[in-house]
């Protein structure tokens, strides 16, 4: 079956522009997670949804970052007024309600110039 | 707070030899531990998990991990390494703070298997 998909795979944007990153989880997975991974580091948690409800956004760095999952499936992570320090790999993961492991998408490599 | 540490940035192994990638953890309560592998230009792939039960957990691609509560370790092992095992390996622990299912990852260990 299809895994987690993310788009775009690569995004280059100028400082100050807004970007929207999309995640399409595994069909039927109720939980969806966003992580950010800097080069040479492990992924760091950003936010988590259970169905359409955003249960935890404690990892979002500041109020320029927001996420939504309006219908409990596809999610969008939006970064407003991008800064160079936002450059990273943004990873989405999903999990079912019955197992604990999370399944990751290929990520979106964001470069802010 | 929950945390994991991967003390080795890189592990080098000859093909056919056993491999070990180390992970230690710090948690309050019972740990839920995971190993993931990352191949170039691909997402993280789930290898195995420890929740409860047997201390030796078997996973994908012939990998296994040994949970050791007294040493707070969860080392990844494979009896005979393959060149194709060369990748970046991450240990992770479930963070229960706030009651939610987020993972805390280590910094990763690069495994290089030489022919």
Interface residues (C-beta under 8 A of the other chain):
Chain A: X3 X4 X31 X33 X35 X40 X41 X42 X43 X44 X45 X48 X55 X56 X58 X59 X91 X93 X95 X100 X101 X102 X103 X104 X105 X106 X107
Chain B: X32 X34 X36 X41 X42 X43 X44 X45 X46 X49 X51 X90 X92 X94 X95 X98 X100 X101 X102 X103 X104 X105 X106 X107 X108
